[in-house]
Amino acid sequence: MEHLPPTGDGRSRLELQAVEELLAAQRQRIATYAHTHRPQQRAPGGPAGRPTAPVPDAVSDLLDALPLAALLVRPVLGDDGAIEDFLYLAQNGRARTYAAARVPQDAVAPWNGPVPLFERFPVMERTALPRMLADAHRSRESQGPEAVEWFLPRPEGLPVRLSNEVRVGPCGQDLLVTWEPGHRVRMAKAAQKLVRTCWAEWNLANSSVDPSLGFGYVLGLGREDPVPDLPGIAALVAPDSLPEFYRLLYDVLLRKRRSECEVRLLGPVERFIRMVAEPVRPEGGPVWAVRAVLIDVSDEHRRRAVARASDEEARRQRSRATALAEVADVLRDAVLPRFQGELASYGLDAAAVYRPDSRGSGVGGDWYKARRLPDGRLLVALGDARGHGLDAVTLMAKLRYALAGLAYTGAPVEELTRWLNEVACDDGIESTATAVIARYHPERSMLRWTCAGHPRPVLLRGTRATQLSAPPGGAGLTLGVLSGATYAAAETVLAEGDIILLCSDGLIERRDSDPDRDTARFLDAAEQCARETTPARGHDGLQEYAELLLDRLDGPHCADDATLLALRRVPVV
């Protein structure tokens, strides 16, 4: 008899069952690992012995006053002064609360007083804690925070995995051990809401979850909803996304490698979540936990849906070339400003010329910006987003408007460039761009600028053109290439009549040409145009010069958009 493939609900049940079976098998691997790596229990009453006097009440009160979970530990020294063991002397109320919430009663015997620390917690002896204790005792300096991960075996059931940020500091002749979850901070929650990003770690042995504070917000959970384990996440995933979620778990658990996917979540409001996960496991052991970052990309999906609908409508009404040309005109008018002398009060004339690649779609990634800032200075920038077409324009508009907002923080241009790099990195692997970001200080006639993989500005003084020297350490990396990149700034003081020329690489570079030769060609053209037609005073004169220079350099040999922004220092009106 022929077997028919499962339909709709039946297929979803099979996918959910597959997720459950995959997780159940992984729990079994964890149980096997914990059993084979169970430490040999120390014999009670080892070399540490017992303290001769109880911990003073004042010390206990001080421990209880600490805002963190804390233990008091005493090094036990041999005749030669070497550490032989550590005594677990006392704990505070927060430590007892932590243990009650996370440690099952059958995992460790009730604490009845001082005991050798690693007799009570043998697995902990394999972590960084013994080294931290020894270093703190020897140096009398605080150690950490360091991540300490370990597990508690249980007579029945799966072991308990514990992970914390641990600090050790001297406390008289004893040592104070404190710990806390490393990511529980208020600013982390606010940041996660702003960028709709959260993270969590699912411990597979006991199905516990350590989420970030913004976890429920990103997933659209109610205030009283429990934090879902991995089967709970699978239950939230729409049926058409379950195969992708299963693939991610398979990669992480069995192939032990990083994986990512995008899934659609069920609920009153449709959500799309990008999940990037990695395995957490001891050396040589099974995957013990799944650590993941979850990003709400619902807006991106909705924008894509709107863009697809608009594109389909355009295809029905006119040819693609006509539609893109019309979109290009609108976008250029929206994001590429025109100057009519409005910067004269800051001591600057400004002129700009933009010409798209005539053989392409008419839509490119070049952009520029000249904007007054609340502190009385000017933001000046020119950039080039990777590629052509609407994707390039989308990235161009995103970077341009992001910079406009970031500039209002008053941060220096190095920091603005670094932030803009993070915006590009967060947008995706293909979202790269070059840029020159500058702030003009009219009170000092000084331009302070950074360079991110872009042609450096050119100074035209009279009829001599020179390319400005790179900032200390050289030009910075292209935006979107490497998260965490830093940038340095250069300062250029302008004399009256000096002209700064910012241009995109499409105006300079030629196919199969040497970059130095391309720069020399641009400098020669700038000087020739200045000799032929001295830029007249006012915006119109500078605009005429910019258009003449672009005409001189533009032509069929250009393979990209061409943009030129000219700034001239003039007397303050």
N, C-alpha and C positions, 0 to 999 in steps of 0.2 A: 504494500500500500504506500502511496506517495505521501511524504511528510510535508505539510504546508508550513511556511514560515509563520512565526507568531506575529500577531497584529497588535497595533496600538498598545492597550493596557497590558497584554501578555508580554510584549517585548520589554516594557518598562519594569514589570515584576522580575523578569529574568536579569535585567541589568542591575536592579537593586540587590537581588540575590547574589549576583557575581561580586558586587562590592562587599557584601557581608562575608562571603566565603574568603575573599582575598584578605580581609582584615582578621578573620578568625585564624587563618593559616599563619599570619604574621604573629599573632599573639602566641601561637604554639611555638614558633621559633624563639620568641623572647623567653618563654618559660624554659625551653631547653637550654638556652644560653645562660640564664640566671642559675639554673641548676648546676651546670657544668662549671660555672665561675663562682659558685658559692664558696666564700672564704672559710678556712678552717677556724672553728670557734676557739678563742683563747680559753685556757683553763682559768676559772675564777681565782682571784687572789694572786695574781702574777707579781712581777717584780715591782710594780708600782705601790703595792701595799695600800694602805688607807691613811688619810690625813689624821693627825692626832687631835685636831680641834675643829669644831664646826666653823662654817663661814660666819663671820660677825653679822649681827642684825643690820648694822649700818651699811655693810657691803650689799646685803640682800636688798635693802631698801633702795640703794643706788641703782642696782641692776633693774629693779622694777620701774624705776623712773625713766629708764632709757626708752626712746620711741621705737627701737628696733628689737627684734628677737636677739637674745644674747645668751652666751654660755661663759662661765668662768672656768678656766683651765689652768692647772698648775703643772709645770715641768717637773719631772722626777729625775734627779741627777744622781749619777754614780759617784764613786769615790774619786774618780779622775775628773769630775765636773762635766762629763758627757751626758747628754739627755738619754735616759733609758726608757722613759714612758711619759704619758701625759694623763693627769687625773682630771676627770670631769667632776668639778666641785659643786657647781650651782647653775641654775637657769632662772630666767626671769619670766614674768607672766606672759609676755608676748611669745616667748619660745614655747610655753605650754599651749597657748592658743594655736600657734602654728602646727604643733605636733597633733593636737586634737583634730584639726581640720584636714591634715594631709597624711598622717601616719595611721594606718589601721591598728587596732588594739592588738591583733595577733602578730604584728610585724616586729614588735620589740617589747620586752618585759617592762612592767611598771618601774619607774625610777624611784629608788628608796634611799638615795644618798650617794656620796662620792663613789666613783667607780672609774677604772681605767677607760679612757675615752674610746680606744679602739677595741677594747673588749666588748663594749656596748654596741659600737658601730664598726664591725670589722671591715666592711667594704670601703669605708671612708679612708682607711689607711692607704688606699691605692690612688687617692686624689691628690690635688695640690695642697690640701690642708696641712699634712705633716711638715712639708717644707715651709709653709707660711708660719706655722707655730715655731719651728726651729729658728727661722730667720728673725722673727720678732723677738724671741728670747735673746738671741746672740747680739743683734744690732740695737735692741731697745727702740726700734722704730716701727711705725705702723706698716702693715703689709696689705696690699690689695687696693681696690676690689679686684677679685679674680672670680671667674666662673668655676663653680665646683659642682660637678654632677656625679651622682652615685645612686645606688639602689639598695632597698631593704628587702631581703628575701623573706618569704612568709611560709609558715608550715603548710598552709592550704591556699590555693589560688595563686594568681600572678603577683610578681614582685611590684614594689612601689618605687618609681623613679622620682628623684628629687633634684632640682636644679636651682641654684641661687647665686647671687653676687655676694661674696664673703670677704670680710675684712678681719684682720687680726691686729691687735695693739697691746702693748705692755700695760699692765695694771698692777703696780707694785711688784711683788715677786711672782705674780700670776699673769695670765694672758686673757684678754677679753676677745671673744669671738662673736661677731655680729653678722647678720645676713638679712637680705631683703631681695624680692624680685627686682631685676635690674631695669625694667621698663615702666614701672608704675609711677609715672610722674604726670602732673597736671598738664604741662605743656605738650606732652606727647598726645594726649587725648585731643587737645585743641588742634594740633597740627594734623592729626588723622582726619578730623572732620573737614578741615579746610581742603585737603587734597584727596579726601575720600579713599584713604588707604589705611589698612590695619594689618595686623599680623597675629599669628597664633602658633602654638606648639601643641600638637596632639600626642599625648603619651599613650602608646598602643597597649602597654601591659595592663594598665588599669582603667583605660578609657577616659582619663582625666584630661582637661584642657587648660592651658595657660594662655589666655587671650590678652591682647592689648586692650587699652581702655576704650578705644573707638570701634571695637569689633562689632558690637551689636548695632551701632549706628550705620556702619558701612553695609551690613547685611540686611538692614531694615527690620531688625528684631524689636519687639516691644520691651519695655523696661523690666517686665517680670518674666520674660521668656528666658528659659535656661540656655546656657551656652552649648551649642550643638557639638557632639562628637562627630567623627567622620561619617558614620552611618546617618547621623542627623543632617549633616551637610548634603549627603547624597539624596536624602528625602526632600531637601529644599530645591534641588536641581531639577529643571524641566526635563521631561523624557528625551527630547531631542539632544540634550547636552550630556546625558549620562554616559554615553560611550567615551566622550572626551575626558570626563572626570575619572572614569575607570582607567583610561590610558595613563593619566597622570599618576594615579596611585600605583599602577603596575611598574611604571618607570622608577618611581621613588623607592618602593618596597623591595622589588625583585631585582631591578637593574641597578639599584643603589646610585641613582644619578639625579641631577637636577632636572625638573620638568616644569612645563607651564601649559595652561589651557585657558580658554574663555568659555564660561558657562552662563546659561540663562537661568535665573532663579524664579520660582513660582511665587505668587503673592499678589496682593491688591495692586501694587505698582511693579511693573516689569523692570527687573534689574539685570544687568550684565556685569559679571565679575571676572576679572583676569586674575588667575591664581598662579603664583610662581612658588614652587615647593622644592625642598631639598631634604635628603635623609639625615637623621641624627642617629649615630650609632657609635658604640665603643670600638676601638681598634680590633679588627678581626671578628667582630660580633655582628649580629643581625641589626637591621634597622629598628631602633627602639622607639623613635618618635618621628613625626612628620612636622617640619617647621615650614611655614608658608607665609607669604605676603599676599594680601588680597586687595585688589584695586577696583573700585567701582568705575566702570567704563561705560555706564549707561548713556551719559550725555554724548559720548563719542559715537555710540551706536545710533542714537537718535539723529545726530548730525549726519552720519553716513546715510541713514535712511532718507533724510530730507534731500541730501545731495543726489542720491540715486533717483529719487522721484523727480527732482528738478531736471536732471539730465535726460531722463526718459521723455519727459514732456518736451524738452528742447529738441530731441531727436524727431519727435512726431511733427513739430512745427517747422523746423528748418534744418539745414545740414549742420553737422558738428562744427565745422569751421566757422560758420556764421554765428552759431550760438556762443562759442568760446570767445570770438572777437567782441561780441556785445558784452559778455561778462567782464572781459578784460578792460574795456572802456570804463565800466562802472567801478571796478575795483581800483583801477589806477586813479580815478578821480577821488575815491574815498581814502586811499592810504598814501598817495604821493602828493604832498602839499605844493601849492604854488606860492611864490613870495612876491609881494608887491610893496616892499619897503617897510614892512611892519617890524623889522628887527633894527631899524636905524636908531631907535632910542637906546639900544644896547651897544651902539658903535659898530654895527656890522651891516653890510649889504649881503644878500644871499640870492643865488640864482641856481636853478636846477634844470637839467635836461634828461629826459628818459626816452629811450627808443627800444622797443622789444625786438627780439629776433624776428625779422620779417619772414623767414622761412618756416618758423614754428607756428604755434597756436596764437601768438600775439599775447600770451599770458606768461609772465616770468616771475622770478623770485627776487628781483632787485627791489630795495626799499631804502628810504632815507627819512630822516626826522630832524627838525629844528624847532624846538619848543621852549617857551619861557617856563622857568621854574619858580616856585614861591620864594626862594632865597635870593631872587634877583639875578640869577645866572641862567645860562642857556644850555639845554641839552642838544647836542649835535651828534648825529649817527648816520652811517650808511652801511648797508649790509646786502648780502646775496644769499638767498636760500637755495639749497640744492635742487637741481632739476628744473623742469618746465611744467607748464599746465597748472591746473587748479590745485594740485597737491603742493606745488611750490608756492603758489599764492596763499594757500591756507597757512603754511608754515611761516611765510613772510609776514602775514597779518598778525599771527599769534605772537611772533617775536617782537614786532614793532609795538603792538599794544601792550605787551608785557613790559617792555622797556619803559614805555611812557608812564605806566603805573609805578614801576620800581623806582624811577628817578625821583618821585615825590618823597621817597624816604630820606633824601639828602645824603645817601651813602656815596662814598667816592666811586669813581668810574671803575676802579679795579673790582670793587664788590659788585657793582651793577653787571659787569661783564661775567663775573663768576656766577651770579644768579641766573643770567640769561643762558649761560651754558647748561645749568641744571634744568631749565625749562626745555631746552632742545633735547637733552639726554632723556628726559622723561617722556618725550613725544614719540620716541621709537628709534630703531637702528638707522633708518633711512633719513632721519630728520637732522641733517647737518647744515650749517650755514657759516659764512664768514662775515666779519663786521669790524668796523672801527667805531668805538664808542667814546664820545668826548663831552666835556663840559667846558664852556667858555666863561671865563671870569672877567667881566668887563672892567671891574675896578683895577685889574692888573694887566689887562690886554693879553691875557694868557689862555692858551688852549691846553687843557690837560686831557690826554687821550690814551686809549689802549688799542691793541690790535689783536684780533682773533683770526689768524690765518688769512688776513685780507691784505691787499696792496696798501702799503703805508701812504699817508698823506704826502702831497707835494706842496712845497712853499714856492710861490712865484713872487719874487721881490724885484720890481722893475721889469727887466726882460730876462732875468736869470731864474731858471727853475731847478730846484734841488729836492730830492726825496728826503724826508725827515728821517733821522736816525731812529732805529728801533728802540723800544723801551728797554730798561735794564733786564738782561737775561734773554733778550730777543723777543720776536713776535710770539704771541701765545697760540695755543692749539685752536683749531677750528671748533666752533660751537657744536655740541652734540656728539663729539668723538669720545670724550673721557669724562665721566662724572668726577667731581672733586678737583678739576684742574684750576690752577690759580693764574692770575694775570697781573702784570706790572704796568705802570703808567709812565708816560713821558710828558714833559712840559715844554711848550713852545710859546715864546713871547712874540707877539705880532707888533711890528711897526706900522705906522699909518700908511695905508696904501698896499700893504702886504695882502696877498691872495692865497688862501689855502684851497687846494683842489683835492676832493675826495672822489674816487671813481670805483666802479665795479670792475672785476677782472675781465669782463666781456669787452671793455673798452681798450684794454691793454694787451691781453694775451692773443696770440695767433697760433694756429695749428702747427705742431711740430717746430716750434720756435723756442729760442733760449730766453728764459725769464729776464736776464740782465739786458738782453738786446731789446726785449719788449719795453722794459722800463726806460731805456735810453731813447727809444722811439717816442714814447709819451713825453719825455722831458723836452726833446727837440721840437715836437709839435707845439707844446705850450709856449716855448720861447719864440718860435716863428710867428705864432698868432699874436703874441704880445708886441712883437716888432712891427707886424703888418697893421695891426689895429690896436692902439693903446686903449684898454678898457675905459670907456667914459665914466664919469661920476654918476652915481645913482644906480638903481636896480636895473634899468633898461640897458645901460652900458655893460654891466657885468653879465646880464643875460645874453647879450649879443656875443660877447667874448666866449661864453660857455658853449653856445650853439656853434660858433665857428670852430672851436677846438674839437667838438664832437664830430662835426662834419669832416674835419681833416682826418680823424682817426677811424671813423665808421666806414663801412663798406661791405662788399660781398665776402671779404676774407674774415669778417667777424662771425663767430659761431655761437654767440650768446647775447643776452640782453646787454644794453649799454646804458650806464647811468653816470652822470657827472654832477657833483654838488660843489659850487664855488662860494667861498665866504671871503669877504674883503673887509679889512678894518678901515673904518671911516670915523671922522669926528663925531662925537655923541651929539645928537640933535637935542 
